Amino acid sequence: MRKSRIKPSEPLPMLTPLPGWITATPPETLEVAAFKSGAALAHLSLATAADHLPQALWRDRLALTAAEVSAGIAGRREGAGAMRDALHLTKAGDDPGPAGSILRQWSRAVSRPISVSNLGRTLEGVAPERIALSLDATGPTPVDRAALVIETVLTDSPQGEVLALILADAVLSLALGRDHLLPLLGPVMTARDLRLRGDDLRRCCHRAAARGVSRALPLASTLARAAARLRAAVPRLRAKGAARAVEMFLSQDALTPVALARAIPESLSDRAARRLCERLVELGALRELSGRDTFRLYGV
C-alpha cells in the first residue's frame, strides 16, 4: 500500500520577497541603477541569512542556470537537462563536452571557498596573477568592481565570457561578505550586455544585479521549503546512510544513486541507494530530474 507523503511538523519557511519597486521600471541613470542594485543586494543578504536555507544547494542550482546562460552566449544549444547529463553521467577523467565543461566550471566555482588557488583549479589555464588581480578589483560599489572585472577580462580575452562572469560573481560575492561564490550576474547577463563598456557596462551590471536577486530570492524560498520536507523525511527512512545522503542532496543540484553509493560505501550499495532515492520520491521529498527509466538523476 502506498504510504502518504511526508508533512513537516512545522510550517514551511518563507523568505521575504524583494520589494516590487526595485524592479518595477528599468532605471534611467547610472545613479538610480546603483541605488536599486544596492537595495536589492542588501535585501538579499538579510532575507537569506536564515539557517534553514540550504546555501550550498542554492549556489549549485544557480550555477546550473548560469552555466545554461553561459553556454548560450558561447553558441551552445544544450539545456539544463543535457548539461546535467554531461556532467553527472560522464565517467571520472572523461571529457564531458563543451557544455558539460561549462557546467563543471560553474559548479566547482560555487562549491569551494573563493580564493586564488581554488579558482585556479576551477579555471584551468588561467594564470593565478590574473585571478588575483580580478579579486583585488576596486570600485565605489561591489557591482562596479564586478563590472571592472568583466571589462578587463573581455578586453584581454574577447571569447572569455565564462571566465569573466565567474570572476565577476566571485568579486561581487566577496564584496558582499560571502566566502563562497553566489551566481547573480551569471544567470542573467546576455551576450549583448557583455559587449558594452564603460558606464554603459556599469549601468547594465547594476540592472543585472537587481534582476539576479529577483530570480535568486524566489529560488531560495522554494529550496528552503523543499529542504524542510526532505529533512522531515529522515525519521521515515531505514537505510543506514539516509541522513548523510539527505545532506548530500541538500548541497548539490543533482546526484545519481551510483554517486551516493560511492560517497557512502560503508552504508549504501548501488541497489540500496536506488531504493532510497525512490523512497524519497514516493514521500514527495525528492524529484527524479531526468524523466528516464534508466540513468536517473535525483535532486531537491
N, C-alpha and C positions, 0 to 999 in steps of 0.2 A: 504494500500500500504506500502510495506516495505521501511523504511527510510534508507538513506545511512549511512555508518559507519562514526564514528567521525574522524575528521582530525585535529590534533593540529595546532594552528595558527603559532607556532614557530617550527623550526627544532628540531627533536628528539635528546636528548642529547646522546653523545658518550663518553665513558671513554677511556683514553689512554691504549692500551693493554700492557701486560707485555713483555719486550724485550725478543726476542727469545733465546738469548744466555744463559739466566738464566736456562732454562730447556732443552736446546738443547742436552746436553750429561750429563749422571749421573756423579757427582763429585767423584773423586777417593779418596780424602783425607778429613779428618775432617775439615781442614782449608779451603779448597776450598768449601766444603759444607756449612760451616758457612758464608763464603763471599757471596755465591749465595743466601742463605736464607735471609741474611741481606738486600741485594739489592732488593729482591722480596718484603719483608715486608715494606721497605722504599717506594718503588714504590706504593704499595697498599695504604699506608696512604695518599700519595699525590693525587693519582688518585681518591680516594673515599671520598674526603673531600667536594665535591660539595653539595650544598643544595638540588639539585633535586633528589638525591639518597634516596629512602625510606629505611633508615637504619634498622628500626625495621623489616620490611618485609624481607629484605636481610638476617638478622640474623635468622629469623624464617625459611626461605627457606633452609638456610644452616643447620639449626638444623634438619630439616627433612632428609637431606642427611646423616648427622652424625648419626641420630637415625637408619637409614636403615643399615648403615655400622656396628653400634654397635650391632644391632640385629643379623646380620650375624656372627659377632665374637662370640656371645652368642649361636650360633647354631640355630637361628630362621630363617625361610624362608619367613616371611612376607615382601612384598614390600611396596613401599611408599603408594600406594592406600589403602592397607589393614591397614596400620598403621594410615593413616588419618581417616579411618572409625572407628577404635578402639578408637581413641581419641575424635573425634567430634560427634559420634553417640551414645556414651555411656552416660547414664544419670549421672548427678552430684552425686557423692558419690559411684557410682558403680565401680567395678574393670574393667579397660579397657583391661586386659590381659597382658601377659609379654611384647609383642611388643609394645602395646599401652602405657604401663608404661614407656618404654624406651623413646618413643617419648615425652611423657609428661614431663619427666625429662629434656630432651634437650630443649624443648620449654619453660619451666619455667626458665631454667638456662639463656636463652638469653633474656627473657622478663624483667628481673629485674636487677637493678644495681648490680655489683659484690660486695658482702660483705659476711662476715661470716654468718650473720643471714639469708640473702636471700638464700645463697647456702645451709644453714642448712634446710630451709623449702623445698628446691628442692630435696636434697639428704637425704631423710628421713632415720633416724637411724645412720647417720654419726655424730660422736662427733664434736662439734664446735672446740675443740682444734686441731683435725686432719685437719679440713678445714683451720684454722688459720695458722698452720704450713706450709701447702701447699702454701697458698697465700704469705707467707713470704720467699719462696724459693729463694736462691741466686745462682748466676752463672755468667760467663763472658758475656753471651748474653741472650736475652729473651727466645730463643729456648732452650738453655742449662738449664734454670730454669724449663721450661716445661718438659724436659727430666728427670730431677731430680725428679720431682713430679710423673711422670709415674713410674719410677723405685721404688721409695719409697712406693707408694700405692700398686703396684703389688707385692712387696716383702712381705708386710704385709697381703695383700688380693689377692691371685693369681687369683681369679674369679671376681675381681673388675674392669674389663676393662672400663665399662661405667663411673664409679666414677673417674678412673684415667684420662680418656680422657676429661671429663668435667672440672676437676680441672686443668689439663694441659692447656686447652684452656683458662680457666679463668686467670691463671698466665701469659700466653702469651699475652692476651688482656690487662691486667693491665700494663705489661711492655711496651706495645706499646702506652700507654696513653689513652686507651679506658675505659669507665666506665661500658660498657656492654660487655658480653662475645660474641666474634665473632668466630664461629667454623671454624678453619683452619686445625687443626690436626685431629679432629674427623671424618671429611668426607673422609679422605684419608688413615689413618693408618690401617694396617691389623693385624690379629691375629699373624702372623709371626713376624711382626715388634715389637709387644708388648712382645715377648719372648726374645728380645735382652736386653743386659745390658751393662753398662759402656760406653766406647767410641763408641761401635757399635750402641748402642741405641741413643747416641747423634748425630752421623752422620745420622742415619735413620730419626731422628726428623728434622734435618736441611733439608734433602731432602724432607720430608713430608711437611714442612712449605712452601717450594718453590712450590710444587705441589698443596698445598691447595690454595695458592694465584693464581696460574694459572687457577684454577677452580672457585674460588670465584669472580675474576675480570670480566670474561665474564658474569656471572650471574648478577653482579651488573649493568653492562651496559644494559643488557636485561631488568632488573627491572626498571631502570631509564627511559627507553623509554616507557615501559608499564605504569609506573606511570604518565608520561606526557599525554598519551592517556586517562587514567582514569580521571585525573583532568580536562582535556578538555571537558569531557562528562558532568560535573556537571551542566553547564547552560542549558542543554537539558533535565534535569530531573525535574519532577514535584513533586515528593514525598517530604514531609516536612523534613524528616530526611536524605535526599540524601547526603548532604555534609558530615554529620557525618558518614554515612555508608561508604562513599568513604574513609574517613580517617581510618576507621577500616580495610578496605581491604588493605590499604597501610601499615598496621602494623602487619598483620597476614597472614600466609601461606594459610589458608582456613577458610571459615565460612559457616554455614548453614543459610538459611533465618530465621529459628527459633531463632538462636543465635543473629542475627541482631535485630529482633523484641524485644527480651528480653533486649537487651542493649539500645534500643531507644523506650521504650514502649509508650512514650508520642507522638511519631510521626509515628511509623510504627506498623501495625498489622502484623500477620503472612502472610496474603494474600498480603498486600502491600509490604512486604519485598520480597516475591517471585516474584512479578511483577517487583520490582526494579532490582532484580538480572537478570531476563530475559531481561529486557530492556538494561542493561549494556552489556549483552552478544550480543544482537542484534546490539548494537553500536560498537562492537569489542573492548570494553574497559575491558571486564572481560571474564573469561573462566569458563565453567562448568567442574569440575575436575573428577567427578565420572563416567560419561558415563551412568548414570541410569536415568530412568524417575521419580523415587521417591527417597527420602532421598538424595537429591542432595547436593553437595559441590561446592562452588564457590571460585575463587581466581584470582589474577592477573596473 
